[in-house]
Amino acid sequence: MELALAPETLARWQFGITTVYHFLFVPLTISLVSLTAGLQTAWVRTGKEKYLRATKFWGKLFLINIALGVVTGIVQEFQFGMNWSDYSRFVGDVFGAPLAFEALIAFFFESTFIGLWIFGWDKLPKKIHLACIWMVALGSTLSAYFILAANSWMQHPVGYRINETTGRAELTDFWLVLTQNTTLVQVFHTLTASFLTGGAFMVGIAAFHLARKKHVPVMKTSLRLGLVTLVIGGVLTTISGDRLGKVMFEQQPMKMAAAEALWDGEGPAPFSVFAYGDVDAGHNKVAVEIPGLLSFLAHDDFTSYVPGINDTNEALQEQFGPGDYRPNIAVAYWGFRWMIGFGMVSFAIGVAGLWLTRKKFMLPNHLRVGEDEVPHLVLFKNQPLGTRLTQWYWKLALLTLGFPLLASSWGWIFTEMGRQPWAVYGVLQTRDAVSPGVSQAEVLISMTVFTLLYAALAVIEVKLVAKYVKAGPPELTESDLNPPTTIGGHDKDDADRPMAFSY
């Protein structure tokens, strides 16, 4: 019982809870801002009202998401000083550099232009206002890049030296930290997975309205955009995941061996479809495998040798001394599969949606263009099968709204827990990174408070999103349809009015 409640264990639980919760908002923020910017670009270019209504609708959901993301993200940095002071003391010179760039450049850039976008609807010309949301999208991407560069350094530390006098890691090559292959492939994978998430989010909500025959013009456009984003994001996520996996096979063979429950090195190595094993004995009792596939995934060669958990653990013991260098095998194995499984299901739903809507929507002839209430909606005129497929698809598409979020969460859990017992791989173990002066009771209290607070925020988030999703796209005002052509407003009196939130 004492071990289960040790400060290190509690600190890891607290960081895990807050990190996974915060990461729910990250992929949606990155993707929704770009999709919103794309819709606003379509409105500026075409002048069609459906694009403006879609921009305001998805922009509102983006703003709710980023607000919660910023609040929960701040807590992450507090924990470095609260529960992980030895980690901060040891790697602060290195880890602090990309985080400083994220705060001073990316976040400042993002927050400045998001303010201009929120309050500039009736103050800025259309093209300048459009540029603001694209700057927010750029800032979100830069923010993710710098944070992932910091995390990639924990996965594969480069560009540093250990100061023997102070016993601390010191940065020697910041450019190498930003451009090492671990950073590049992890950024690529995270961004593509983010668009997979945003596409599914858009598809699910659009399907919700279309199943009820509401806001059809806006939601038809949103559905198609979401489907295309979902499919392209799925393809690129698969490619980026393959590249990231190959890098991890080289840099963290233990993590990838645990992900496949490969206890002893083999060549050719099989890919595990299902396995149940004995961790203490170091072997599988049940194993359903595809011969040679793991070797191909690791090295593009069906016969190459892949090290296993047991031999990798022995090699690490020889290099770093006695100890158990295995992560939690069950979490690594199943986390890897839940990540892939939920992602692939979402991609499959996107492909099915594109096929079902390949001839676009067939609406009754008597329906007037722009009318929201549709008495009867089918995909293929006079085809009952198409109607049945449509009814089935609306339900399934709504479910996929959360699948990529689950995939991203399990992917993050796998990435971090698969690195254990290292806080910085090969350099600093997690047990040596925890704050020595923090007691068991203090960590337990803070973990309980944060967990309850995040639970309350989750209720607020879900209610806010549900409220605005049900409300649908807003009706447009005269100022929406006729934005100013010069900075400052429509007329001389407009400059004296206080800036108002656009929604």
VEXMIMAR-443278 format. One line per field, with one value per residue (C-alpha): z, x, y. Coordinates in nm, 3 decimals. Each point is the difference from the previous one (the first is absolute). Layout:
# VEXMIMAR-443278
c3 [Z/...]
c1 [X/...]
c2 [Y/...]
***
This chain:
# VEXMIMAR-443278
c3 [0.000/0.080/-0.345/-0.172/0.181/-0.028/-0.099/-0.331/-0.090/0.101/-0.188/-0.312/0.037/0.039/-0.299/-0.204/0.085/-0.075/-0.314/-0.160/0.086/-0.152/-0.308/-0.082/-0.098/-0.190/-0.322/-0.021/0.041/-0.272/-0.251/0.072/-0.039/-0.342/-0.112/0.120/-0.188/-0.313/0.026/0.050/-0.303/-0.204/0.118/-0.086/-0.346/-0.085/0.222/0.067/0.329/0.081/0.034/0.234/0.217/0.008/0.095/0.295/0.112/-0.005/0.119/0.312/0.078/-0.062/0.249/0.271/-0.060/0.007/0.316/0.190/-0.162/0.119/0.356/0.030/-0.174/0.259/0.269/-0.185/0.057/0.368/0.059/-0.114/0.304/0.230/-0.045/-0.228/0.134/-0.040/-0.364/-0.049/0.173/-0.212/-0.348/0.042/-0.219/-0.287/0.050/0.080/-0.337/-0.227/0.264/0.014/-0.378/0.019/0.254/-0.138/-0.371/-0.073/0.285/-0.011/-0.376/0.033/0.280/-0.166/-0.328/0.160/0.181/-0.326/-0.162/0.282/0.029/-0.357/-0.187/-0.034/0.026/-0.254/-0.378/-0.106/-0.125/0.302/0.230/-0.195/0.037/0.378/0.020/-0.224/0.236/0.289/-0.194/-0.057/0.369/0.106/-0.225/0.127/0.358/-0.064/-0.172/0.290/0.261/-0.201/-0.047/0.378/0.036/-0.281/0.190/0.292/-0.239/-0.169/0.170/-0.240/-0.014/0.367/0.239/0.368/0.212/0.240/0.247/0.033/-0.098/-0.245/-0.368/-0.206/-0.349/-0.266/-0.327/0.007/-0.376/0.033/0.265/-0.237/-0.310/0.117/-0.172/0.319/0.008/-0.369/-0.012/0.329/-0.119/-0.332/0.177/0.253/-0.263/-0.229/0.292/0.097/-0.339/0.026/0.331/-0.135/-0.307/0.212/0.233/-0.295/-0.158/0.324/0.066/-0.362/0.000/0.317/-0.174/-0.336/0.166/0.137/-0.331/0.156/-0.142/-0.314/-0.221/0.273/0.124/-0.349/-0.054/0.343/-0.050/-0.328/0.141/0.308/-0.207/-0.228/0.302/0.179/-0.291/-0.087/0.368/0.036/-0.293/0.121/0.359/-0.121/-0.193/0.284/0.254/-0.207/-0.012/0.373/0.076/-0.200/0.188/0.334/-0.095/-0.029/0.296/0.252/-0.086/0.341/-0.064/-0.334/0.128/0.282/-0.253/-0.176/0.308/-0.172/0.290/-0.185/-0.305/-0.328/-0.365/-0.172/0.277/0.004/0.048/0.296/-0.067/0.351/0.290/0.362/0.200/0.331/0.075/0.284/-0.214/-0.305/-0.264/-0.163/0.089/-0.295/-0.321/-0.331/-0.242/-0.361/-0.091/-0.117/0.010/0.301/-0.173/-0.299/0.218/0.178/-0.290/-0.327/-0.013/0.075/0.129/0.215/0.368/0.260/0.365/0.265/0.351/0.180/-0.205/-0.006/0.378/0.035/-0.231/0.200/0.325/-0.140/-0.115/0.297/0.286/0.182/-0.019/-0.186/-0.312/-0.123/-0.021/0.094/-0.271/0.009/-0.036/-0.281/-0.186/0.024/-0.018/-0.333/-0.129/0.126/-0.168/-0.334/0.032/0.073/-0.266/-0.267/0.081/-0.041/-0.332/-0.119/0.090/-0.198/-0.306/0.028/0.026/-0.311/-0.190/0.119/-0.099/-0.322/-0.207/0.257/0.170/-0.202/0.138/-0.106/-0.298/0.192/0.260/-0.033/0.003/0.343/0.188/0.322/0.068/-0.232/0.007/-0.151/-0.044/-0.194/-0.157/-0.318/-0.159/-0.002/0.156/0.326/0.062/-0.005/0.255/0.231/-0.036/0.082/0.317/0.110/-0.086/0.199/0.317/-0.065/-0.103/0.327/0.192/-0.186/0.147/0.303/-0.154/-0.105/0.343/0.155/-0.253/0.080/0.374/-0.021/-0.234/0.252/0.284/-0.205/-0.091/0.359/0.188/-0.261/0.084/0.366/0.224/-0.162/0.034/-0.255/-0.191/0.097/0.208/0.294/0.157/0.117/0.361/0.001/-0.151/0.268/0.257/0.312/0.240/-0.098/0.232/-0.083/0.151/-0.198/-0.333/0.086/0.091/-0.313/-0.220/0.153/-0.042/-0.363/-0.083/0.147/-0.168/-0.337/0.048/0.055/-0.307/-0.202/0.094/-0.097/-0.328/-0.101/0.088/-0.189/-0.309/0.011/0.036/-0.300/-0.208/0.050/-0.075/-0.337/-0.223/0.099/-0.209/-0.176/0.070/-0.236/0.135/-0.061/-0.364/-0.056/0.194/-0.008/-0.288/0.212/0.347/0.261/-0.107/-0.235/0.079/0.212/0.299/-0.004/0.133/0.322/0.072/0.236/-0.157/0.038/0.005/-0.340/0.136]
c1 [0.000/0.289/0.149/-0.332/-0.031/0.364/0.048/0.158/-0.300/-0.250/0.197/-0.007/-0.373/-0.060/0.212/-0.164/-0.353/0.066/0.201/-0.251/-0.283/0.187/0.093/-0.369/-0.008/0.328/-0.092/-0.339/0.162/0.257/-0.251/-0.311/0.182/0.132/-0.338/-0.169/0.258/-0.068/-0.374/0.053/0.229/-0.279/-0.241/0.243/0.057/-0.361/-0.217/-0.234/-0.189/0.032/0.377/-0.036/-0.254/0.228/0.295/-0.185/-0.134/0.329/0.189/-0.215/0.075/0.370/-0.005/-0.164/0.259/0.304/-0.119/-0.007/0.325/0.186/-0.129/0.092/0.334/0.122/-0.030/0.256/0.277/-0.089/0.064/0.362/0.076/-0.251/0.050/0.303/0.251/0.298/-0.095/-0.029/0.332/0.179/-0.141/-0.129/0.271/-0.099/-0.371/-0.068/0.125/-0.275/-0.264/0.119/-0.025/-0.350/-0.111/0.183/-0.056/-0.272/-0.244/0.045/-0.047/-0.306/-0.169/0.053/-0.161/-0.280/-0.100/-0.001/-0.209/-0.256/-0.060/0.076/-0.305/-0.158/0.326/0.238/-0.025/-0.075/0.347/0.180/-0.243/0.058/0.376/-0.046/-0.152/0.274/0.256/-0.176/0.031/0.370/0.049/-0.175/0.226/0.313/-0.114/-0.039/0.338/0.196/-0.177/0.055/0.365/0.034/-0.175/0.207/0.314/-0.131/-0.049/0.340/0.229/0.238/0.182/0.103/0.283/0.016/0.177/0.206/0.027/-0.369/-0.128/-0.247/-0.076/0.095/-0.118/0.271/-0.196/-0.354/-0.039/0.070/-0.271/-0.247/0.095/0.098/-0.191/-0.193/-0.142/-0.084/-0.183/-0.181/-0.120/-0.109/-0.191/-0.165/-0.114/-0.144/-0.176/-0.139/-0.167/-0.133/-0.155/-0.136/-0.146/-0.181/-0.127/-0.144/-0.150/-0.168/-0.163/-0.104/-0.155/-0.191/-0.170/-0.049/-0.165/-0.253/-0.022/0.120/0.230/0.048/0.202/0.256/0.021/0.030/0.305/0.136/-0.055/0.188/0.286/0.015/-0.002/0.280/0.203/-0.067/0.114/0.308/0.088/-0.039/0.232/0.264/-0.030/0.071/0.306/0.130/-0.069/0.203/0.294/-0.024/-0.010/0.317/0.178/-0.116/0.122/0.347/-0.009/-0.224/-0.004/-0.147/-0.309/-0.072/0.073/-0.249/-0.252/0.015/0.047/0.316/0.185/0.297/0.167/-0.086/0.082/-0.241/-0.214/-0.379/-0.261/-0.224/-0.374/-0.087/0.214/-0.037/0.313/0.176/0.207/0.194/0.090/0.069/-0.200/-0.343/-0.251/-0.224/0.124/-0.176/0.261/0.070/0.346/0.263/-0.222/0.170/0.337/-0.145/-0.154/0.331/0.243/-0.196/0.133/-0.206/0.303/0.190/0.072/-0.202/0.120/-0.248/-0.086/0.228/0.316/-0.054/-0.041/0.326/0.178/-0.127/0.111/0.351/0.000/-0.163/0.034/-0.235/-0.371/-0.320/-0.020/-0.331/-0.304/-0.349/-0.038/-0.380/-0.038/0.255/-0.150/-0.367/0.060/0.173/-0.296/-0.269/0.184/0.013/-0.346/-0.197/0.194/-0.065/-0.372/-0.028/0.182/-0.230/-0.307/0.146/0.054/-0.355/-0.136/0.183/-0.136/-0.357/0.015/0.194/-0.297/-0.072/-0.333/-0.318/-0.267/-0.367/-0.072/-0.244/0.260/0.104/0.371/0.118/-0.298/0.103/-0.298/0.010/-0.307/0.186/0.374/0.162/0.339/-0.113/-0.331/-0.257/0.242/-0.129/0.340/0.156/-0.255/0.078/0.372/-0.054/-0.194/0.270/0.279/-0.139/0.011/0.345/0.141/-0.117/0.192/0.322/0.006/0.184/0.202/0.306/0.002/0.029/0.268/0.200/-0.031/0.117/0.279/0.122/-0.023/0.196/0.265/0.061/-0.046/0.192/0.306/-0.002/0.193/0.166/-0.106/0.273/0.084/0.340/0.085/-0.239/-0.229/-0.346/0.072/0.283/-0.215/-0.268/0.013/0.175/-0.170/-0.359/-0.184/-0.246/-0.288/0.086/0.004/-0.320/-0.180/0.112/-0.087/-0.347/-0.061/0.115/-0.200/-0.319/0.064/0.055/-0.315/-0.195/0.163/-0.092/-0.366/0.017/0.175/-0.250/-0.299/0.136/0.086/-0.335/-0.187/0.160/-0.002/-0.375/-0.055/0.168/0.147/-0.104/-0.219/0.190/-0.035/0.039/0.350/0.096/-0.103/0.155/0.325/0.197/0.234/0.241/0.139/-0.223/-0.355/-0.280/-0.035/0.140/-0.218/0.110/0.345/-0.157/-0.176/0.174/0.141/-0.250/0.041/-0.109/-0.233]
c2 [0.000/0.230/-0.053/0.068/0.334/0.105/0.367/-0.105/-0.216/0.269/0.266/-0.215/-0.056/0.371/0.091/-0.275/0.114/0.366/-0.073/-0.235/0.239/0.295/-0.199/-0.048/0.368/0.013/-0.189/0.174/0.341/-0.065/-0.137/0.209/0.331/-0.102/-0.136/0.319/0.206/-0.206/0.062/0.372/0.004/-0.160/0.274/0.281/-0.147/-0.089/0.216/-0.297/0.027/-0.371/0.038/0.297/-0.182/-0.304/0.220/0.148/-0.337/-0.190/0.307/0.010/-0.364/0.068/0.289/-0.213/-0.269/0.228/0.175/-0.329/-0.106/0.311/-0.034/-0.366/0.050/0.250/-0.268/-0.213/0.252/0.044/-0.368/0.022/0.211/-0.163/-0.374/-0.025/0.250/-0.235/-0.046/0.377/0.058/-0.261/0.078/0.356/0.152/-0.229/-0.059/0.363/0.130/-0.142/0.074/0.360/0.028/-0.147/0.261/0.305/-0.061/-0.253/0.066/0.377/-0.010/-0.221/0.195/0.340/-0.097/-0.197/0.317/0.193/-0.272/-0.019/0.373/0.100/-0.130/0.345/0.197/-0.153/-0.045/-0.357/-0.087/0.143/-0.178/-0.321/0.042/0.010/-0.348/-0.138/0.154/-0.177/-0.326/0.064/0.082/-0.321/-0.204/0.173/-0.053/-0.372/-0.013/0.150/-0.212/-0.317/0.094/0.010/-0.335/-0.151/0.096/-0.207/-0.291/0.044/0.253/0.179/0.334/0.007/-0.076/-0.085/0.262/-0.210/0.288/0.077/-0.344/0.155/-0.041/0.306/0.088/0.003/-0.015/0.138/-0.040/-0.373/-0.029/0.165/-0.198/-0.348/-0.280/-0.082/0.351/0.010/-0.332/0.061/0.341/-0.150/-0.278/0.231/0.251/-0.265/-0.168/0.340/0.041/-0.354/0.110/0.329/-0.168/-0.259/0.273/0.190/-0.313/-0.106/0.336/0.051/-0.349/0.089/0.291/-0.169/-0.301/0.248/0.185/0.327/0.270/-0.207/0.241/0.071/-0.357/-0.149/0.217/-0.083/-0.373/-0.007/0.207/-0.222/-0.319/0.116/0.116/-0.328/-0.215/0.207/0.025/-0.377/-0.075/0.245/-0.124/-0.352/0.116/0.217/-0.276/-0.243/0.242/0.070/-0.372/-0.062/0.278/-0.144/-0.349/0.154/0.237/-0.180/-0.372/-0.084/0.213/-0.165/-0.351/0.063/0.133/-0.337/-0.222/-0.132/-0.160/-0.145/0.147/-0.163/0.029/-0.007/0.146/-0.047/0.272/-0.077/0.002/-0.117/-0.110/-0.094/-0.061/-0.047/0.311/-0.164/-0.301/0.217/-0.185/-0.012/-0.269/0.084/0.162/0.063/0.134/0.094/-0.135/0.249/0.308/0.159/-0.026/0.183/0.271/0.046/-0.011/-0.041/-0.355/-0.311/-0.195/0.255/-0.059/0.192/-0.002/-0.116/0.108/-0.247/0.057/0.377/0.001/-0.190/0.243/0.297/-0.163/-0.038/0.364/0.174/-0.247/-0.236/0.066/-0.073/0.214/-0.137/0.230/-0.114/-0.266/-0.016/0.377/0.019/-0.297/0.097/0.375/-0.053/-0.203/0.236/0.287/-0.178/-0.155/0.316/0.189/-0.262/-0.020/0.377/-0.015/-0.281/0.206/0.290/-0.218/-0.137/0.353/0.114/-0.297/0.059/0.366/-0.047/0.126/0.271/0.039/-0.048/0.231/0.009/0.223/0.217/0.099/0.362/0.078/0.107/-0.143/-0.169/-0.223/-0.302/-0.228/-0.296/-0.045/-0.284/-0.051/-0.173/0.092/-0.283/-0.248/-0.153/-0.160/0.344/0.116/-0.291/0.057/0.365/-0.076/-0.244/0.238/0.295/-0.208/-0.138/0.339/0.153/-0.267/0.069/0.350/-0.137/-0.283/0.205/0.167/-0.345/-0.093/0.314/-0.055/-0.360/0.105/0.254/-0.252/-0.252/0.258/0.107/-0.326/-0.198/0.213/-0.102/-0.032/0.302/0.364/0.082/-0.314/-0.138/0.307/0.050/-0.258/0.101/-0.094/0.257/0.275/0.034/0.282/-0.132/0.241/-0.072/-0.233/-0.273/0.201/0.315/-0.180/-0.188/0.323/0.184/-0.300/-0.021/0.373/0.004/-0.312/0.146/0.335/-0.165/-0.206/0.322/0.157/-0.308/0.046/0.368/-0.081/-0.269/0.216/0.300/-0.202/-0.184/0.328/0.167/-0.317/-0.037/0.369/-0.042/0.271/0.354/0.226/0.276/0.370/0.293/0.072/-0.364/0.020/0.344/0.025/0.325/0.069/0.204/-0.050/0.159/-0.073/0.093/0.367/0.276/-0.086/-0.361/0.087/0.127/-0.329/-0.244/-0.313/-0.284/-0.373/-0.128/-0.266]
***
